[in-house]
Structure formats: structure tokens, C-alpha cells
Amino acid sequence: MKNKIFSALILLLSAIMYGQTTAKYGKQFDADTKFEKGMKMALQESSAFYMQSYIDEPNIDKLIIRKFDQNNNLVNTYTQEFPKMEKFSYVNYLGSMESGGKICFFTENYSGKQKKMEFYKVVFDKATSAFTATVIASYPIESVMKSGTTEFEVSENGRFGSIVYFQHSPRKEPSKIAIITVENGSFNQVWKKEISRTENALETQAVVTNAGNVGLIRTVEQTSMMLLVSANSEEEKFFSEKMIINSAAAVSMGSQDYLVAFNAIKKTVGINPSVVENVLLYDLKEGKIIANNPVREFDNTNLQRVQILSTNLGGDKIYVFTESRMQNGTRNVNNFSEKIYVQSDPKLVEVAVNDGSVRISSIQGTSKPESGKNNTMGMVKVKGNYIVKTGYPLTVRNFNIDTWNSADLKITEKERDPYSGDGEVVNAALLYNPESGTLTYPRKFSDGRMSIISLENFTGK
């Protein structure tokens, strides 16, 4: 009888332990956390995974890929300098795409000496552990100070990425914009176009639809409009209300394309009016406003931009995860006052497709604001649950969109943390493996080293 009771207890304890989410810790490894940016977990395998990052500081520029084993320990590090026309020419990181065991980085390089701007794709292939750099396009520039600005945007479905180059144009001269759209997988160009517009406009940003079309947000005479560009057409989209768009995203639901945009109508009177007063839902096919509903959650005189981290669909709702780029004081640089900006205040914004009604919730548990190298929040969907990472090493939250509540998930330690809970988590770099039920993310330490944490048997509940 005692043996039967003992066996039953063992089975019960095994079931309980199996059902628990437990933390596993990897060994520390050397990194350059002072300068590394854009950390992402990538290229998942059954027994390994990778992490990507980059450094684009003066005299220090490189792309970095690290490989880890299933115990979260570093296996190898691969680096590649940014491709350049000449040794000390200027470089910028634009973005990346991942597909089929490869990561494609997009970069730009401009030289005042050669009076030229070049765009590159740099592909890392995990099968060969090698980088391959290719020039995508080249454009003349007047000087380094008059070289224009560039954006890289990816469609919601991840199929298309577009380099949008707003070339420098003297005041009262036509705007010149170059667009290069590539397809994920091959990373090859699917269409390329140069357009010129005569009106004196301020180009603010671009969005990419799931069909690979590019929407240019432009401000003309103190109001925003959109120029929707495809390989064969250019179509102007005017809004029936005057507004200045702060940030926007293109979202597709079935065959229907929408624009979700944070904006201000600028009726506010004051020295520092809010830059976000409304959330716009716009029907791109019909060219009409469904709603532009007022919101108060972004009222902050230090707010510079609402940054859209990701968009998701659920039923007839669009879910937009955001954070705010905020001014956080100033610093003296060579006797000039320079503003300091941080990313902070992550939120979930729900927009109903039928009437554009809006619900907004702050994501609680936020760690200290990020200085600009990485985002404050990471989000993954696990079995229909929205899982957000914003806090301390073992703080993970489930945001329930049905109840509109969030709660910390209970996590136990499979093994004792060798670093006693020290280190700051890179919240944005989340990786979920549905086959093993493992959630993985990195953390960084004040001495410049890093380590990897994984949560095993992670169900999202």
C-alpha cells in the first residue's frame, strides 16, 4: 500500500513539475553592449538559435551574428564590416529580413568625396556561416550634409521590404524620391522607381502594404496626404480632414487594405500642443476615412513620435503595439545643447474595423526607458495569447484581449540563477519555439557581457 501511495505521489509531482514554466540560464559571453543595437533572436533550429545585432558608430561599424546551442551557450560569433566605397565614408543600418536560413541586412553608404550614395544588401547564410554583400542601387549626392534621408519598411505579412530614399531637394524645387522594393526569400528587387513631385512638401515616412505597394506620407501646406505608389501607378490619397500624421502602418484584412495613423488636427492652442490627438482608420481602396477618433492617452509635451512596433489581427479588430519616443532632458555636446531621447511607455491600441472605435491600454511592468539602441517591449503570440516582455529577468505578462487585462505569469527556476537576477533584459529580442515550448531572450550586464535566458514548458498562461 505504501509503495502505491509513493508511486502516486511521484506521478503527481512529475505532472506538476512538467506543467511548470521553468527558467534555464546560459553562460555569460563577451559583447559590446555600449554600442550594439537592434538585437533580435533569429534562425531558429531544433538544437540551436542565433542572435543578430549591429554597430554603426564612427570608426566602429559591423554586423554581428551569434550562434547558441540548446543550453543557451555561445557556440560562435560571425562579424562583417559594413560595405563601403572608401574606408572612412559614412554608413547607416536600415533594417533586416529573415527567410530560409538566411538573414538579409540592408545598409547605406555615402561619400562626400565621390558624391555618391550606395545601398547594399548583406546576406548571412547559416549553411555556410558566410556574408555576401551586393550593391542594390547608387545615386548622386551634392555633399554629405545634402545627401537626403532613407527609410526601410517591411509589410505586415513580411513578404516585401522597401528602401525609400528621400533625396535632398533645394527649397521650392521638385521632390525626388527613389523606391526599391525587394521580396523576402530571394531578397531580390521586384520593382524600382524614381518619382518627382512639384509641390513643396515635407516627406515624413513610408508604409508598405501586403501587396508590395508603398504609401508615402507627405505634408503639404500644413496637412498630410498619401501618395500610394506601385510598380505601374501613382495615386494621391487626400484625407477629408486636415491633420498632421505622426506615425502610420498599413494593415490588410482579407483583400482590404487599411491605414492606421496617429495624428493631430492641430486645433490645439498652446506653446506645446500634443503631436497625437487622434487615431485614424482609413480605407485605402475606397480612399475614405472610416473614423478619426480622439484619444487622450498620448497627451505629453515631451512626446516626439509614436513608434509602431507591430500590428496584429483578431476577428474584426486591429491590434497595434506601440512605444513612445520621448524627450528626456538635454546634454552638452561641444558647447551645444543636444536633446536626449528615450523609448518608453509601451501601449496596446485596439482599433475596430467596422467603426474605427479605439481602446488603449498601457503595458504594465515596464523597466527603465531604453536610450535608443533597442525597444522597450517585445511581443510574441503563444497559442493565441499576447505575451509581452517589459520588465525584470523573469517578468513575463499575458495580455488578455478578451478581458482587456494583463497579469504576470508564474515562473520557477529550474536551476539557480548564477547571476542572482542581475542584468537588464533586452525586452525586444524574444524568440518562441512552438515545437519545444521555449521562450528565449538575452540580457546584458553593466560590465559589457551578456547571457541568454530561456523559459521551458512555456504555455503563455
N, C-alpha and C positions, 0 to 999 in steps of 0.2 A: 504493500500500500504506500509506504514511504517513497519507494522508487517511482511509483506512478505520479505521486504528488510532485516529486523533484523534477521529473521529466516534463510535467505540465508547466511548472514554473520556468524551466529552461526555455520551452517553446514560447511561453508568454513574453519572457524577457527578450528573446530573439526577435519576436514580432514587433515589440515596442522599439527596440534599437533599430530595426530595419526601417521603421516608419519615421524615424527622426532625421531631421536635416542636420548634418554634422560638418564642421569646418576642418579642412586639411590645409597645412601650410607648407609652402616651398622654401627652399634656402634663399638667402639674400644673394643678390648679384650686383655687379657694378653697373652704374648708369650715370647719365649726366642730367639729373632732374632739374637743374637750374635752367637749362636751355631746351630740353626736349619738349616737343609739343605734339598735339594730335594723336595721342596714344589710343590705339584700337586693338582689340583682340581679333584674330583673323585665322583663315586657312585651317579650319578645324579638321583633325583626323581622329581615328579611333584611339590612338595611343600618343597623340601629340597635338600641339596647337602653337600658334605664332602670335607675336605682338609687333605692331608697326608703330613707328614714330618718325619724327624728323627734327632737324635743327637747321634754321636758316638765318643764323646770326652772322654779322660781318666777320669774315675770315674763318668762320666755322659753319660749314653747310654740308649736310649729308642726310641721306635716307637710311633708316635703321630697321632691320628685321631681326627679331629674336625668336628662336625655336625652343620650346619647352616640352618635357616629357610628361607622362600621365601623373607623375608625382609632383608636378609644378616646379621642377628644377630646370635651370637653363642648360640647354644642350649646345647651342651655337649662336653666334651673332654674325649677321651679314650687313655690311655697310656699302654705300655707294655715294660718292660726291655728286652734287647737283651738276648736270651737264652745263657747260659754259662755253661761250665763244672765245673768251680770253680769261686769264687767271683771276683777275680781280673785278670782273664785271658783276653786276647786281643780279641776285636770284630771289625768287619768291616761290613758295609752295602753294599750289592751287587746290588740290584735292586728290581723291583716290577712288578706285572702283576695284571690286574683287570678283573673280569668277574662275571656275575650272582649275583651281590650284594655283592661280596667279593673282598678283596684286599689280594694278597699273597706277602709278603716280603721275600726276600732271604738274609741270613746273614751268616757270617763265624765266628768261634771262635777257637782260637788256644792257647794251653797251653804248655809252656816250661817244666813245672813240670811233666805233664802227657805225654809230647812228642807226642801230637796228634792234628790234625786239624779236626774240625767238621763243616759240612754245615747244615743249618736249613731252613725250610720254616715256616713262621709265618702267619697264615691266620686270617684276621679280617672279621667277618660276621656281616653285618649291621642288619640282622634279630635278632641276639642275642646280638649285641654290645660286643662280646667277641673275644679274641685272642686265637688261638690254635697253639702251637709250636711243630714241629716234626723234628727229625734228618733225614736228607736225606742220608748223607754218612759220613764216617770217614776215615782218612788217617794218617799214622805215620809221624812225622816230627823229624828232628835231633835236632832243637832248634828253639827259636823264631826268631832269625836272619836268620836261614836257613829253613824257612817254605814255601818258594815259593810265587807265586803271583796268583791272581784269577781274572777272568772277568766274568760278567754276561751280555749276549747279548740276544735280542729279535728279532725274524724275522720281516720282513717288514709288514706282514699281522697280526702280533700279536698273531699268533696261537702257536708258540713254543718259549721257552726260554731255554738257555743253560748256565750252570755253567761250565767254562773251568778253570781247576786248573793246572797251570804250576808248577809242583813240583820242589823243589830245587835239582839240579844235579851238583855234583862237575865237574869242568872243565875236558874235554876230556872223560867224562862218558856219556852214553846214556841219552837223554832227556826223561823224563817221564811226560805224560800229561793225566789227567783224565777228561772225559767229561760226564756230567749228563744233559740230555735233558728232559724237562717237557712239558706237553701240557696245554695250557691255558684252564680254565674252571674247570677241575678236579684238576689241579696243580700237577698231579701225573707224575711219571717218565715214559717216553715212551721208552727210551733206555739209557744205561750207558756203558761206555767203558774206558779202560785204554790202552794207546798206548806207545810204546817206539821207539825212533828213534836214530840211531847210529851216524849220522853226528853231528858235533859240530855246533849247530845253536842257534840263538837268537830268542826266541819266542816273537813276538811283539803285536799281537792282534788276535781276532777271529771274524767271521761273521756267522750269521745263515740264511739259506735260508728258503723260504716259505714251503719247504717240510720237514724242521726239520733237514737238514744236516748242519754240522759245517765246515767252512773253516778256517783253522789255517794259519795265515800269519807268515812265518818264514824267517829269514835272514841267508843264508848260503854263506860263502865266499864273503861277501860284495854285495850280490844281494838277492832280495826277491823271494820267491816262495810260493805256497799254497799247503797245504795238505787238501784235501776235504774228510771229514770223515762222514760216515753214520753208522747205526747200524750194517751193514754187510760188509762194504768195506772201504778201504783207497786208495785214488787216488792222486798221485802227479801231480800238475799243474805248469809247468815251463813257465815263460814268455820269449819270444824270444828276449827281450831287457833287459839289465842289469838295475836294478832300485832298489831303497830303498823305500818301501811303508811306508808312514807316517800315513795314515788312509784309511779305506775302508768300503764299505757297499755292501751287497748282495741285488739285486733288481730283481723282477720277472715281466715279461710282457707276459701274457698268460702262455704258457708252457715253455717259455725260461727264463733261469737264467743268470743274468749278474753280474759282479763285477765292481763297480765304485771305483777307488782308486786315492788318491792324492799322488804323488811320485816325486822323484828326480832321474835323471840318474847319477848324481854326476860327470858330466863333468866340472862343475863349478870349477874354480881355485880361491882360496882365503882362508883367515883365517876362515870366517864365511859364507860358501856357503848356499844358500837357501835350506830349507828342503822340499819345494814343488815347483817343476818346471813344472809339467805336470799333466794332468787329464787322467787317464787310463779308457777305456771301454773294458772289457774282456768278451768273450763268454765262460761261464763256461761249457756248454755242449760240444762245439767243442774244447775247450781248446786252443783258439787263441785270439790274440789281434785284436780288431776292429780298435782301434786308441789309441794313447798316445800323445795327443796334448799339446803343450807347452802353459803355462799361465804365466802372469806376476803379477796378482792381489795379489799373496801371497808372493811377494818379501819383506821380512822383516827379518833382522838378529835376531830379538827378538822372532820370531815365533818358538814355540816348537812343536805344533800339531794343525792340522785342526780337529776340533771336529764336527762330523756329527750329527745334531740334529734330522733330519727327512728326509725321501725320499718320493716323490710323483710321480705319473704317469699322463701324459696328452698327448693323441694322441700318437705320436712316440717319445716323449721326456721324459727324467727322470729329475725331479727337486729335487735338494739336497740343503737343508738349513743347513748352517754351521756357526760356530763361531771359533775364533782363540784363542788358549791358548798361551798367550804371557808372556815373562819375563818382569817384571815391577819393576826393582830395586832389592835391597838386604836389609837384616836386620841382626842385630847381635843377635844370639841366643847362650848363654853360651860361648861367646868369639869365636864363629864360624860364618862365613858369610853364610847366607842362602838365596837362591834366592826366590823372590816373584813372583808368577804367577797370572794372571787375565784372565778372559774370556772377549773377546771384538770383535769388527769388524764383526758383522753378515753379511752373504752374501747369495745370491741365485745363485746356479750354475745349469745351464741348459745343459744337455748332450743329443745330438741327437742319437737315437739308430742306425740309418742307417749308419752313418759315424763317430760317436764319436765327432762331432764338438761341441765346448763349447762356451757358453755365461755366463758371470759372472757379477752380479751387487751387489754393497754394499746396504744394507738395511739402509736407512737414518733415522734420528731421534733417534739415539742411546743415551741412558742415560749413566751414568758413568760405567766403566767396573766393572764386578762382581768379587768378591775376591775368587770365587771357590765354594761357597755354592749353588748358583743357576745359571742357564744360563742367558745370556744377552737378549735372544729373545724368544718369544712364537709365535706359528703359529697355526691357525685353518683354515679350509676351510669352507666358508659360501656361500652356493648356487653357488658353482663354483669359488668363489673369494678367493684368498690367503690373509688372514688377518694376519698382523704381529703387535706385540706389542713390542716396544723397548724404549719408552720414558716416558714422564710425565704422571700423573694420567689419563688424558682424551685424550692422544695422541694415536690414532689407525690408522694404514695405510693399504690401499688396494694396493696390488702389482698386477698389470695387466700384465699377462704373454704374452698377445697378443701384447700390445703396448710397453711392457718392461719398463713401468713407474710406479711410486708409488706416492700416494697422501694421505694426511691426510683426514680423514673423519670428517664431521661436527657433533659435539655432543653438545647438550644443557643440562642444569641442570634442572632435574625435581624438585629437591629440592636443596637448597643452601648447598654446601659442609660444614659440621660442622667443618672440619679441614683445611679450607681455602687453599685447594690444596697442603697441606703439605704431607710428606711421600713419600717413594720410592716404586714404583710398583715392584712386583715380576713378571717380564715380562713372564717368562717361564710357569707360572701357569694359563693357560687360559682354560675356560670351556664354550662351546657354547651349548645352549639348542635350537634345531630347532623347538620344539613344541611351546615354548613361545617366541622365537626370542630374547633370552637374552644372552649376553656375560658377563662372570663373572671372576674377578681376585682379588687377595689380594694385599695389600700394607703394608709396615712396617714403623714404626716411630722410631726416634732416642732414645726414652725412652724405647724401647723394646716391645711396644704394636703393635697391628695390627688392620686392619679393612678390610672389603670387599666392592668392588665397582662392580655394575652391570650396563650394558648398555642395556636398554629396547628398543624394536622395532628395533633391530639391523639387518639390511639387508645386510651389507657388502658393501654398495655403498654410 
